[in-house]
Amino acid sequence: MFKLNTVVLAITSLISMGAFAVESTLDEIKSTQNDQQSIAVTIYNSDLALVKDTRKVQLKSGVNALALRDVSAQIRPETALLRSINALGSLTLLEQNFDFDLLTPAKLLEKYVGQTVSLVKTHSTTGEESSEQATVLSANNGVVLKVGNRIETGVANKRIVFNNVPTNLRDRPTLVTQIHNKGTPDQVVELSYLTGGLNWKADYVAELNPKDDAVDLSGWVTLTNTSGASYKNTKLQLVAGDVNRVQEGHSKGMIMRKDVAMMASEAVAPMTEESLLEYHLYSLDRPTTISENQTKQVSLLSASNIPARKELVLRGADYYYQSQYGEIGTKMKVGVFVEFDNKEASKLGVPLPKGVMRVYKKDQAGNAQFVGEDSIDHTPKNEVIRLKLGESFDVTADKKQVDFKVLPNPQKGHSAFESAFEFTLKNAKKEKMTVLVQEPISGEWKVTNESHPHTKVNSHLAIWKIDIPAEGKTTLTYRAQVKY
């Protein structure tokens, strides 16, 4: 098998790796990252970003071949827009080509299939070099060479020497443009384009206080850059909301609909927030560098002592009311929930992007322990954040159907049933606990008898608030009639 690291490139007609010839009658003007005057990046979630790259370049009057190096390797070239900043209307774009075939030993061999290279061998004792011509027949999963009248499939102890670098094979992703300049030679141009390879997600950390009635909240945005370019001292902005995108076949980088979200700010936050159509735009208050192949975290928000509520919830199902079941469940799990209001009065009140919120609580030694996590959707201000943390260890429930019968004389095309249920809720803690028993009931229903009063939250949900004494139990019974 041919080893790529054995290849040494001997390029005789080029001055540097970046100075590759382009098949054109125009002398190529090269612009690198060193020419950047400023750069701004707006990142959307799920692999989409808008890049605005401003550079200072020297152009001649008339037609120029301008090669913009160090652009994203995942640029969507059909979205690229090049314009003059200091001489508006002076540039006319005639043609553009995105060269993403990057220089590697394997790519170089592929371009040389059917062409002649030199094989150089160094004598192991004298160090003397000898050379012979060879034709590259194949570079697929290795190299096949024709050397004189023989075929070779390996180049052990030899170097392959190439005469030059083929057209459009570059060491960095490059957008090559042909533009007509009718203005000043000293141009400040802005290249804007959409790209993949830039992504972000929001993460939150909430710490419960000892009484479980308040939380301290902090948020982070994690940026990931796999776009094949670095963005130095960039103005960073992010967008919150669900932005629609159109699928264009199965081209690389074309993705149909993306959830585009961002981070929230707070009273002393590193980001400012403004409305953008039906979304939210957030801007970092300082420049930051997003390096190639880097994951970076940026502070999102910090808020303390937000009033919170802990709830224990036992939720049933609506199909128990149509048939006879008997024992329904023993040692049923009681869910643990924490919720708080996203309001200014609660010391928060900011748009929160969707993400994962992890909750911690300190043990008796003062060490923060992880107690659960849940995801949140995009949450505007004045809404409620509700998190399911897990299942209660010490609070359990048993449920059984103690009576069932079909009611006579329902309306034509309908049926009616009556069911009676018994819940036994147990508490192993040394303190009183309260459980919300939520029973979804479909159809037209009414509770005819009950041991504890219920609340009809809506047409399909009844809730009982049950107190359970410390190390004790409470029994809830009720009878309901349902018409379908």
N, C-alpha and C positions, 0 to 999 in steps of 0.2 A: 504494500500500500504506500502511495506517495505521501510523504510528510511535508506539510506546507512550510514548516519552520526550517526546512532545508533549502528553501529558495532564497537566493540573493538577487536583488534587482540591480542591474547595471544599466542605468539610463544615461545615455551619452548626449542627448540633445536638449536636456532640460536643466534649468538652474536650480529649481526647488520642487518639493512635492506639490505645492499649490500652483505651479506655473505650467499647467498642462495645456497643450495646444488644442484649439477648437477648430473644427473643420469649417472655416469661414474666411471670407475675404477681409473681414474686419479684425483689427487688433483688439483682443479682449481686454476690457477694463475690469480689474478684479477689486471687489470690495469685501473686506473681512470684518470680523467682529470688532477689530480695532478702530474701524471707521464709525462705530455707533456713537450717536449723540445722545440718544435716549431709547428706552424700550419699555413698552407697557404690555402686560399680559392680563387678559380677563379669562378666568378659568370657569368652565361649566363642569358639572359633574358628569361622570360616565364618559370620559375620553373625548373632550372637546374643549378647545381654547381659542381665543382670538388674540393674535400677536400683532402689535404695531411697532415696527422696527424703523427708527429714524437714523439715517446715515448721511455723512458728508462725502460727496464724490466729486471728481473732476471729469467733466464731459467736454467733448469737442462739439462744435457746431455741426449739425446734420445727424446722420445715423451713427449710433454707437452700439457696441456689444458690451453690455454691462452684466458681469457675473457676480451675483450676490451670494457669497459663501456664508456658511454657518447658519443657514436657515434650518428649520425643523426638518428632520428626516421623514416626518409624517405629515408634511404640509399637504393641504388639498390645493393643488396648483390652480384649479378652476376658480378658487375664491380669492386668488392673489390680486391685489390692487396696488400699483405703483404710481405715486404722484409727487410733484414738486411741492415743497413747503415754502421756499423763499421766492419762487418764481412761478406762481400759479398759472397753469395752462400752457407752460413752456415745453412740456414733455408729452410726446405721443407714443404710446406703446404699439409696436408693430408686431412683435412675436415674443413668445416666452417658452422656455423649455426647462423642465425640472429634471436635473441629472442626479438620480438617486443610486446609480450603479457605482458603488464605492470601491476604491482600490484595495484589493486583497490579493495575495498570491493565487488563490483559486480563481478569482475573477480575471486576473491578468492572463492566466493560462487559458481560460475559456475564450477570451478575446483573440488569443493567438492560435486557435485551432485552424490548421491549414497554412500556417505561416512558419517561417524559419526562426529558430533560436540557436544560441550557442551553448554547448555543454562544456564546462570547464572543470578539469580534474587536476587536483594538486598531488604531486608525488609525495608519498608518506615519509620518505627519508631526505630527499633533496629539496623538497618544497617547490620544485619546478612545476609550472602550470602548463597544461596542454589543452587545446581546444579543438572541437569538431562541430560541424553543423548538424542540426537535427530539425525535423519537421514535426510539429505537434499534430497528432492524429485525433486525439481525444483527451478531454480533461474531466470526464464524468467518473466520479468516485476513484480518482487517481489520474495518472498521466500515462498516455501511450505515445511513444515517439518512434519516428522512423529515422534511424541513423545509418546512412549509407544504404546497404542492402539488407539491413537487419531491423527488426522491430524490438524495441525495449519498453518494458512497463515499470521500470524503477530507475531512480537516479541516485542511488546510494553513493556517497563519497563524491558527488558531483554537484556543481552549481549550474542553474539555468540562468543564462544572461539574455536579457531582452534589449532590443535596440531602442525602444521608446515606449511611451504609454499610449494606448489607443485612445481615439476620440471619445469624449464623454465618460471616461473612467476617471473619477475624481476621488480625492482623499476625504472630502467633506461634502455633505449635501449642498447642492448649488442650484440656484434659480438663475438661468441665463436668459437675459432679455435683450431684444433689439428695440431701441428707442430712438426717436427723432427729437433732437434738442434744438429748439429755436430761441433759447434764452442764454443766460449767463453760463460760463464754464463751471463756476463754483455753485454747485447745486446741493441743497439739502433735500433728500428724498425720503418719503415714508413708504415702506412696504407693509401692507396689512394683509393678513391671511388667517384662515381657520386651519387648525391642526389637531391631530390626535396625539396621544402620548402624554398629555397633561391631565391630571385628575386630582380630585380632592375628596375628603370626607370629613364629617364633623363627628367629634367624640366629646362626651360630657362626663364629668365626675361629680357625683352628689354625695355628700356626707351627712348622714342623719345624726341629729343630736340624741342625747341619752333618753329623752322622753318621746322620741319619734314624732315630734310635732314641729320640727323645723329642719331645713337642710341648708348647707353651704354648697354652692354650685360653681363649677368652673368649666370652661369649654375650650377645646382646641380644634384647630383645623389642620389636618394632615395632607400635605401636598406631595404628589408623586410625579416625578418627571422621567419618562422613558421616551421622550420625543426625539432623542438624538441630537439635541442642542442644549446649550446653557443660556440662561437669561440673567445677565449681570446687572445689578443695581436697578432692577425693574420696578416699575409702578404696578403693584399687584391689586387687581380687583376681582371680585367674585359675584356671581349672580345666584339669587335664590328664586326658585319657581320651577315649573314644569314647562320646558320649551319644546315645541314640536319641531321635528326634523324629518325630512323626506328621504326615504330609502331610494337609492339609485343603483339598481341591480345588486351585484355582489362585489362591488369594487372595494378594495382595501380602504379602510377608514370611513366607509359610508355606513352609518348606523341610523336606523329609522327614528325612533323617538327616544329622547334622553330625559332623565330627571335631572334638572339643573338646580343645584341648591348651594347654599352658602351659609355663612356663619352669621351669628347674631352679634350685636354689640351690647354694651351696657354703659352705665354712667361714666366710668373711666375705662373705656375700651380702646384697643389699638385700631379699631376700624370705625369709620363713619358710614352711616346708612342713608340711602335715599330710594325713592320709588322709581321703578323703570318699567313702564307699561303696567302689566299686572304682576311684576316680579319685584325683587329687592336687590339693589346693587350695593355692595360693600367695598370700601376702599381702605387698604392698609395705609396708616399715616406716615410711613417711612419706606424708603426703597429697600428691597431685599433681593438676594441672589438665589436663583433656583438652578442648581447645577445639574448637569446631565447625569442620569442614573442616580438620582438622589431622592430620598424621602425627607421632607422638612416639616416641622411643626410650627404653627403660628398661633399665638394666644388669641382666643376668641372672646371670652367674657369671664367675669368673676363677680359673684354676688353672694352675700352672707345673710344667714338668719331669715331665710324665706319660709313663711308659715306653711306647714305641710300637714297632711292628714294620712294616717295609716288605717287601712281597712282590711278586715278578714271577710272573705266572700265565699259562700257556697252556692254554686249555680247549678240548677237542674236542667231538664230538657222538656220540651212540650209534648212529646209523643206518649208520655205516661198516662195521659188522660183518656185514651181511646181503647185501651185493652187492660186485661188483668195481668199484673206482674208479680205481686207478692213482695218478696225481698228484692229491693232494687240495688242497694249497695251498702257494704259495710266498710268502715274505716275510710270513708270518702275524704278526698283531699280538699282542704280549705285553702283557697288562694290568698296570698299576701300581696296587697297593693299599697302603693304610696302615691299620693297626688298633691299637686300644688298649683296655684294660679299664676299664670304668666301676666301679672298686672303690676303697674307701677306701685300701687298700694301695697303689694306683696314684695317690694324691693326688686322687681324684675321688670316686666313690661317691655320686652323687645322681641322682634321676629326671630324665631329659632329655626334653623334649617334642620332637615331630617338627619338622623344619625342614631348612634347607640349611646344610651345613658347608663353608666355603671354606678352602682350605689354601694357605699361603704358605711360602716359604723364601728366606733371604737369599742374594744373590749375593756374589761375592768383594769387591765394594765395600761390602757391608753393607746394600744396599737389598733390602727384602722384595719378592719377585716372586710373582705368582699362579701356582700349579702344578696347580690342579684343584679340583673341588668335587663333592660328592655329597649326596644327601638322606638323612636318617636318620628312622626311624620312632620312635614313643614308645619310649624305652629305659629300663627300670628299672635300679636299681643292680645291680651284679654281672654285668651283661651285657657283650658285646663290641661296640664301635663299629668298623665296617669300612667304609672309604671307597674307592671306585674313583676314582683321580685322572686316569687317561687311559691312553695306550699308550706303551710304551717306544720311544724313537727309535733307540737303539744296540743293543738286543737283539732279534733277529728269529729266525724259525724257518721251516723248510720241512718238509712232511709228505707222505709218499707211502705207498701200500699196495703192498708188494713181493710179496705172495702172497695168494691167496684160493682156497678150495675148499669145496665142499659135502661135509659128512661123511656117510658111508653109514649106513644102518640106525638112523635116529633112532626114538624111540618113536612109536607111532601118534598122528597128529594134531599132531606136533611136527616141527621142522626143526633142523638143526645145521650150523654153519659154522666154518671156521677161517681166520683172517686174520693176516697179518704186516705190521707197520708199521715205518717208519724215519723218525725225526725228526733233522734237522740244525739244531742251535741255535747261533747265532753271536753273538759279543759284541765290539762295536767299542770298548768302554771300556778304559781302561788299568788296570783292576782286575778281579778275579774277580767274577763275578755268579752268582747261584743262581736257577734257574727251577723253579717247581712245575708239572709237566705233569699236568693233570687230565683223565682220560679217563672219561666216563660210559659204562657198559656195561650194557645191559639184559639181561634173561633170566638164565639160569643160566650162569655163565662161570668160566673159570680161565685164568691165564697159564701157558703151558707152557714158554716160553723167553724170556729177557730179558737185556739187556746191563747193566742197572742194577736193583737190587731195588725193588719197588713196595710200597706200603702199601694194603691194602684198607680204605678208610675206612668204607664201608657196602656193602650188597648191590649198589649200582649205580655205585660210584665207585672208581677206582684212581688213585693219585697216585705219580708219580716225582719225586724231588728231584734235580735235575741241576745240577752245578757246571760253569760255563763259564770257562775261563781267560781272562785279560786278552788282548784282541785275538786271540782264538782261537775254536775251535768244539768242540762235543761232539756225538757221535751216539748217539741212544737207539734201540734196536731191541727189539721184543718180538713174541711170537706168542701169540694167544689163541684159545680155543675157546668158542663160544657156542651154547647150546641155547635154543630158543624153544618 
